Amino acid sequence: MPLVTATVRKPKSAEFKTRLLDAVHAALVASGVPETDRFQRVIELDAADFRYDPSYPDLSSPRGEDFVLIEILWSVGRSVKVKKRLLADLMERLAAQGLDPEHVMVCFKETTWENWSFAGGRLIHA
């Protein structure tokens, strides 16, 4: 179960957030995540609360107001090959939506299977 958090600067339209989250989900599904396994959130912050360097480490153009930080929390076990394929697919999908892939940062966070309780306090993988 990936848990996706996208952090953006205010204000972003509902359409922007939908296109962003749909692209992330489609890339996850293409990497083997079940279609119905969709848990996502968007955190919109004021500029004072969401600070980032415009060019780190070596961007072709500076980050602007549409910079997106995507965190994907999922279970351990995906190879670097799977992550690279997911990233390539995601960047292609975001570019098709008009978002510059150079202005998207993705962070994978992994946890063991026994750390997920999907409902009712049940640890189905423990």
N, C-alpha and C positions, 0 to 999 in steps of 0.2 A: 504494500500500500504506500505509494508515494504521497507525501504531504507537500504540496507546492505552496510556497509563499513568494509573491511578487511584491517588491517594494518599489514605489514610484513617488515622484513629487506631485503634489496637488497642483492644479486640478486635472483629473483625467476623466474623460467621458466613459459612460457605460460601454459604448462601442469599442473604445480603445482597450478596456479591460477584458471584454469578451473576446476580441481578436487575439489578444495576448494569451489568455488562459486557454483558448481553443487550440492555439498553435502548440503550446506546451503539452496539452493533453494528447493531441494527435501524435506528437513525437514520442511521447511515453508509450502510447498504444503500439506504435510502429516498432518500438524496442521490446515489446512483449508484455507490457502491462495490460491487464484486462480492461476492456472498454468501460465497464461499470465502476472501475476503481478510480473514482474522481473525487479528490479532496483538495480543494484549492482555496486560497485567500489572497486578497490584495490589501496591502497596507499603503495608504496614501499619507504622505507626510509633508509638512511645510518645508521650505528650503532650509530653514534654521534647524530642522530636525533630521534632515537627510543630506549629509555632506559627502562629497566624493571628489577625488582629484579629476580634473577634466582630461588628463592625458596619460595617466599611468596605465600600463608601463610604456607603451610605445604606439599609441593609437594613430590612425591615419587622419583623423579629424577629432576635435575636442568633443567630449561628452557635453550634452546640453540638458534641457529640461525634460527630455523624453528618455533619459537614462533609466534602465530597468535592472534591478538586482533580483535574480531568480534563485531561490534556494529550494533544492529538491532533497527532502528527507526521505530516505528509503532504506530497505533492508540491505545488509551486506551481501556481497556475492557477485555483483556485476563487474565484468572485466573492464579494463581500460579501453579495449576495442569497442565494447558496447557503449560506453560513455562517449567516446569520440564519434561513433555513428549517430547517437542520439543528438549530440551537439550540432553535428553537420546538418542533420534533418531539421532540427529546431531553428537554426540560423536561416536555412532556406525558407522555411515557413514564415518566419518573422519578416524577412526581407520581402516576401510576396505580399505581406500586409503593410509594407511601407515603413517598417521600423529598421533602422540601420543596425545590422548585427554588431558593428564596432561599439555600439552604445548599450550592449547587453552583457551583463556579467552573470555567470552561472556558478553556483557553488553546490556541489554534491555533499550531503552529510549522510553518513551511514550508521545504522544501528542494528543490533542483533534482533532476530525474529521474536524472541521472547519479550521484547520491549513494546509490543503492539497489543493493545486491548481495543478491539474494534467496537465493542458494545457490551454493556452489562458487567464490565469488570472481568470478562473472560479472557484468559491468555490462551488462545487456541493453538499457538505455536510453541508452547512451553511444555 
